[in-house]
Amino acid sequence: MRLVVIAVGRLKQGPERELAERYRKRFDDIGRKLGFRGLDIHEIPESRARDAQARIAEEAAAIRAAIPENSVLVTLDERGENVGSQALAQRLGRWRDQSIPSAVFVIGGADGLSPELGPNEKSRIAFGAATWPHQMVRVMLLEQLYRAATILSGHPYHRA
């Protein structure tokens, strides 16, 4: 199974990008031993439309175009379910064992995600009720994916 992160907006050079890349590489190193084929990141340009609904619609079209067929879709939303690291690891392991080709994690733009993505959505998760900057959400997601891989492998990184 391949993991894909689709994020609206670009992560500019700097400490956030370096940290995100560090966790992506760590996941790749341990994930391949667990049957994961890698972790891809697709950046979708932010829409320049004048109103929020048009921006959301344009970004949703770009997101849908980037989602591989037969994928499990997980959106990140502050109103989503708070999922612990162990539970995320169990989901990834279950999807991998079910031979699902890819799990796609979507981070929306400043105006949020289109509800039209909903029919394909497997779950909606949150990193608490707080609103986080998109670059931090990406880093936190990549860290949690790496942590999930360490849990699945029995590595001591995660000590619960």
C-alpha positions as CSV (number, residue, x, y, z in Angstrom):
1,M,0.0,0.0,0.0
2,R,1.2,3.5,-0.8
3,L,0.4,6.5,1.3
4,V,-0.4,9.8,-0.3
5,V,-0.7,13.2,1.3
6,I,-2.5,15.8,-0.8
7,A,-2.1,19.3,0.6
8,V,-3.5,22.5,-0.7
9,G,-0.7,25.0,-0.7
10,R,3.1,24.8,-0.9
11,L,5.4,24.3,2.0
12,K,8.2,26.9,1.5
13,Q,11.8,26.3,2.2
14,G,12.5,26.4,5.9
15,P,12.3,24.4,9.2
16,E,8.7,23.1,8.5
17,R,9.7,21.7,5.1
18,E,12.9,20.2,6.5
19,L,10.9,18.6,9.4
20,A,8.2,17.3,7.0
21,E,10.8,15.8,4.8
22,R,12.6,14.2,7.7
23,Y,9.4,12.4,8.8
24,R,8.6,11.4,5.2
25,K,12.1,9.8,4.8
26,R,11.8,8.1,8.2
27,F,8.5,6.6,7.2
28,D,9.9,5.3,3.9
29,D,12.8,3.7,5.7
30,I,10.6,1.7,8.2
31,G,7.5,1.5,6.0
32,R,9.0,-0.5,3.2
33,K,9.9,-3.3,5.8
34,L,6.2,-3.3,6.7
35,G,4.8,-3.6,3.2
36,F,4.2,0.1,2.5
37,R,5.4,1.2,-0.9
38,G,6.2,4.7,0.1
39,L,4.8,8.1,1.1
40,D,4.1,10.6,-1.7
41,I,3.2,14.3,-1.1
42,H,1.2,16.2,-3.8
43,E,0.9,19.9,-3.3
44,I,-2.2,21.5,-4.9
45,P,-1.9,25.2,-5.7
46,E,-4.2,27.4,-3.7
47,S,-7.1,28.7,-5.8
48,R,-7.0,32.4,-6.7
49,A,-10.8,32.6,-7.2
50,R,-12.5,35.7,-5.7
51,D,-15.0,34.0,-3.4
52,A,-14.6,31.1,-1.0
53,Q,-17.1,28.7,-2.6
54,A,-15.3,29.0,-6.0
55,R,-11.9,28.5,-4.3
56,I,-13.2,25.4,-2.5
57,A,-14.7,24.0,-5.8
58,E,-11.5,24.6,-7.7
59,E,-9.3,23.0,-5.0
60,A,-11.7,20.0,-4.8
61,A,-11.4,19.4,-8.5
62,A,-7.6,19.4,-8.3
63,I,-7.7,17.1,-5.2
64,R,-10.1,14.7,-6.9
65,A,-7.7,14.6,-9.9
66,A,-4.8,13.6,-7.7
67,I,-6.6,10.8,-5.8
68,P,-5.5,7.3,-7.2
69,E,-8.3,4.9,-8.0
70,N,-9.5,2.5,-5.3
71,S,-8.0,4.6,-2.5
72,V,-9.1,5.0,1.0
73,L,-9.7,8.7,1.5
74,V,-9.0,10.3,4.9
75,T,-9.6,14.1,5.3
76,L,-8.2,16.3,8.0
77,D,-10.7,18.5,9.5
78,E,-11.0,20.2,12.9
79,R,-14.5,18.7,13.3
80,G,-13.2,15.2,12.6
81,E,-12.6,12.3,15.0
82,N,-9.7,12.6,17.4
83,V,-7.8,9.4,16.5
84,G,-5.0,8.2,18.8
85,S,-1.7,7.0,17.4
86,Q,-2.4,3.4,18.2
87,A,-5.8,3.6,16.4
88,L,-4.2,5.2,13.3
89,A,-1.6,2.4,13.2
90,Q,-4.3,-0.2,13.4
91,R,-6.2,1.4,10.5
92,L,-3.1,1.6,8.4
93,G,-2.3,-2.0,9.2
94,R,-5.8,-3.2,8.4
95,W,-5.9,-1.3,5.1
96,R,-2.5,-2.7,4.1
97,D,-3.7,-6.2,5.0
98,Q,-6.8,-5.7,3.0
99,S,-4.6,-5.0,0.0
100,I,-6.0,-1.5,-0.5
101,P,-3.6,0.1,-3.1
102,S,-3.4,3.5,-1.4
103,A,-4.5,5.6,1.6
104,V,-4.9,9.3,0.7
105,F,-4.8,11.9,3.4
106,V,-6.1,15.3,2.4
107,I,-5.3,18.7,4.0
108,G,-7.5,21.4,2.6
109,G,-6.9,25.0,1.9
110,A,-7.7,28.1,4.1
111,D,-11.4,27.9,3.2
112,G,-11.7,24.2,4.1
113,L,-12.6,21.1,2.0
114,S,-15.6,20.6,-0.3
115,P,-18.3,18.4,1.1
116,E,-18.3,16.8,-2.4
117,L,-15.2,14.9,-1.3
118,G,-17.4,13.2,1.3
119,P,-18.8,10.2,-0.7
120,N,-15.2,8.9,-1.2
121,E,-14.2,9.7,2.4
122,K,-13.4,6.7,4.6
123,S,-12.8,8.9,7.7
124,R,-12.3,12.4,8.9
125,I,-9.7,13.0,11.5
126,A,-8.6,15.9,13.6
127,F,-5.6,16.9,15.7
128,G,-7.8,18.3,18.4
129,A,-10.3,21.1,18.3
130,A,-7.8,23.8,17.7
131,T,-7.2,25.3,14.3
132,W,-3.6,24.7,13.2
133,P,-1.6,26.3,10.4
134,H,-1.6,24.1,7.3
135,Q,2.2,23.7,7.4
136,M,2.0,22.4,11.0
137,V,-0.8,20.0,10.2
138,R,1.3,18.5,7.4
139,V,4.3,18.1,9.8
140,M,2.0,16.6,12.5
141,L,0.4,14.2,10.0
142,L,3.8,13.0,8.7
143,E,5.0,12.5,12.2
144,Q,1.8,10.5,13.0
145,L,2.3,8.3,9.9
146,Y,5.9,7.6,10.9
147,R,4.7,6.9,14.5
148,A,2.1,4.5,13.2
149,A,4.8,2.6,11.2
150,T,6.9,2.4,14.3
151,I,4.0,1.0,16.3
152,L,3.3,-1.6,13.6
153,S,7.0,-2.6,13.7
154,G,7.3,-2.8,17.5
155,H,9.9,0.0,17.4
156,P,10.4,1.8,20.8
157,Y,9.8,5.3,19.2
158,H,6.2,5.1,20.5
159,R,6.0,4.5,24.2
160,A,2.5,4.4,25.4
